[in-house]
Amino acid sequence: MNFEEDTLSTESVYLMPSPWTQLYIASFPSPTTYELSARGRIFDGLFERANDHFDRDEFDESERLCHLLLDYPDLGDYHKAGCHRILSLGEDNFLWHAQQAVELYENLFTVRPGGSYSGKVPPTQAELDAQQTLLNLAKKCLAQASKDHNDLQVDYKFQHHAFEQTHWRKPTREELIVAHHLRHNKQQVDFVVTFEDRYVECLQPSMEDGDDEDGDDEDEGSQNAVNDEDDDKLDSDGGDPLPELNYDFDLPTPEASSQSEPSSSQP
């Protein structure tokens, strides 16, 4: 049985916070008796985690969770479409994932073999509005994926032709993989260089402030040196010299031990 056709409570339906979540209700048998089953809540939790990781730029973990969800045969169309939409923003098979997301969102309320919508309950206007919002977003992803795919094809054909002109043969799969990684690494290096230049530029004002502080420290040091010279001059002019402390109490100097202590009875 599809997890979206299980029935639980009637109260939690009205606690759904947004039209994004309301898309779940399209597949349930009754507008007042449906809710996600325990298995459905697990799927929903995993999908929310995938979204959270994506929002934090943790793309590897987000894609891992999406692939994990897509491996379940009883996953609903809403979650399938969401996983494909996230994967369409990645690097592997992004055009196919974008096409799948658009197809699933378009047929979210269509009865078809393998689909999770039963057709027993017509969608509400809020559900249709949410579907249209998601569909528009998926179409934007598809347009960008198509553009990126075409750009990659043009670049691939150009490099493929250049390789044949140089080596008089077609590149092997291993050579194509190495070339892809080299290109990716070059982009990473270019980004690091650009970032370092920008980082130095941002640090420049604070470095200037540090130079000013160093100048103040030098002025303060010069003033301290002048004060020390004045103290030495005061000592040489007859002022009371500072006592020299002997920290070697256990081993007194011979001169100190041979001198007799002054008597307090002497005038």
Backbone hydrogen bonds, N-H to C=O, Kabsch-Sander energy under -0.5 kcal/mol:
donor,donor_aa,acceptor,acceptor_aa,energy
5,E,2,N,-2.0
6,D,3,F,-1.1
8,L,33,T,-0.6
14,Y,11,E,-1.2
15,L,12,S,-1.2
16,M,13,V,-1.2
21,T,18,S,-0.5
22,Q,18,S,-1.5
23,L,19,P,-0.6
23,L,20,W,-0.7
24,Y,21,T,-1.9
25,I,22,Q,-1.1
26,A,23,L,-1.1
27,S,24,Y,-1.4
28,F,25,I,-1.3
33,T,30,S,-0.6
34,Y,30,S,-0.8
35,E,6,D,-1.0
37,S,3,F,-0.7
41,R,37,S,-2.4
42,I,38,A,-1.5
43,F,39,R,-2.2
44,D,40,G,-2.5
45,G,41,R,-2.4
46,L,42,I,-2.4
47,F,43,F,-2.4
48,E,44,D,-2.3
49,R,45,G,-2.1
50,A,46,L,-2.2
51,N,47,F,-2.1
52,D,48,E,-2.4
53,H,49,R,-2.6
54,F,50,A,-1.9
55,D,51,N,-2.3
56,R,52,D,-1.4
57,D,54,F,-1.7
58,E,53,H,-3.0
59,F,57,D,-1.2
62,S,58,E,-1.8
63,E,59,F,-2.8
64,R,60,D,-2.1
65,L,61,E,-2.1
66,C,62,S,-1.9
67,H,63,E,-2.5
68,L,64,R,-2.1
69,L,65,L,-2.3
70,L,66,C,-2.3
71,D,67,H,-0.9
71,D,68,L,-0.6
72,Y,69,L,-1.8
75,L,72,Y,-1.3
80,K,76,G,-2.3
81,A,77,D,-2.9
82,G,78,Y,-2.1
83,C,79,H,-2.4
84,H,80,K,-2.6
85,R,81,A,-2.3
86,I,82,G,-2.0
87,L,83,C,-2.5
88,S,84,H,-1.7
89,L,86,I,-1.4
90,G,87,L,-1.6
93,N,91,E,-0.6
97,H,93,N,-2.2
98,A,94,F,-2.0
99,Q,95,L,-2.1
100,Q,96,W,-2.4
101,A,97,H,-2.2
102,V,98,A,-2.0
103,E,99,Q,-2.2
104,L,100,Q,-2.4
105,Y,101,A,-2.4
106,E,102,V,-2.3
107,N,103,E,-1.6
108,L,105,Y,-1.1
110,T,107,N,-1.6
112,R,110,T,-0.6
115,G,112,R,-2.0
118,S,116,S,-0.5
128,L,124,T,-2.1
129,D,125,Q,-2.5
130,A,126,A,-2.2
131,Q,127,E,-2.4
132,Q,128,L,-2.3
133,T,129,D,-2.1
134,L,130,A,-2.4
135,L,131,Q,-2.6
136,N,132,Q,-2.5
137,L,133,T,-1.9
138,A,134,L,-2.5
139,K,135,L,-2.3
140,K,136,N,-1.8
141,C,137,L,-2.0
142,L,138,A,-2.2
143,A,139,K,-2.4
144,Q,140,K,-2.1
145,A,141,C,-2.6
146,S,142,L,-2.6
147,K,143,A,-1.9
148,D,144,Q,-2.6
149,H,145,A,-2.5
150,N,146,S,-2.4
151,D,147,K,-2.4
152,L,148,D,-2.3
153,Q,149,H,-2.2
154,V,150,N,-2.3
155,D,151,D,-2.3
156,Y,152,L,-2.8
157,K,153,Q,-2.6
158,F,154,V,-2.1
159,Q,155,D,-2.4
160,H,156,Y,-2.7
161,H,157,K,-2.4
162,A,158,F,-2.2
163,F,159,Q,-2.3
164,E,160,H,-2.0
165,Q,161,H,-2.2
166,T,162,A,-1.4
167,H,163,F,-3.1
168,W,164,E,-2.0
176,L,172,T,-2.0
177,I,173,R,-2.2
178,V,174,E,-2.4
179,A,175,E,-2.4
180,H,176,L,-2.2
181,H,177,I,-2.3
182,L,178,V,-2.7
183,R,179,A,-2.3
184,H,180,H,-2.3
185,N,181,H,-2.9
186,K,182,L,-2.2
187,Q,183,R,-2.0
188,Q,184,H,-1.9
189,V,185,N,-2.6
190,D,186,K,-2.7
191,F,187,Q,-2.0
192,V,188,Q,-2.3
193,V,189,V,-2.6
194,T,190,D,-2.4
195,F,191,F,-2.7
196,E,192,V,-2.6
197,D,193,V,-2.2
198,R,194,T,-2.3
199,Y,195,F,-2.5
200,V,196,E,-2.5
201,E,197,D,-2.1
202,C,198,R,-2.2
203,L,199,Y,-1.8
204,Q,200,V,-1.2
207,M,203,L,-2.2
208,E,204,Q,-2.1
209,D,205,P,-1.9
210,G,206,S,-1.8
211,D,207,M,-1.8
212,D,208,E,-1.9
213,E,209,D,-2.0
214,D,210,G,-2.2
215,G,211,D,-2.2
216,D,212,D,-2.1
217,D,213,E,-2.2
218,E,214,D,-2.3
219,D,215,G,-2.3
220,E,216,D,-2.4
221,G,217,D,-2.5
222,S,218,E,-2.4
223,Q,219,D,-2.2
224,N,220,E,-2.1
225,A,221,G,-2.0
226,V,222,S,-2.1
227,N,223,Q,-2.2
228,D,224,N,-2.2
229,E,225,A,-2.1
230,D,226,V,-2.1
231,D,227,N,-2.0
232,D,228,D,-2.3
233,K,229,E,-2.3
234,L,230,D,-2.1
235,D,231,D,-2.0
236,S,232,D,-2.2
237,D,233,K,-1.2
238,G,235,D,-1.3
239,G,234,L,-1.8
245,L,243,P,-0.7
247,Y,245,L,-0.7
249,F,247,Y,-1.6
257,S,253,T,-1.9
258,S,254,P,-2.0
259,Q,255,E,-1.2
266,Q,263,S,-0.9
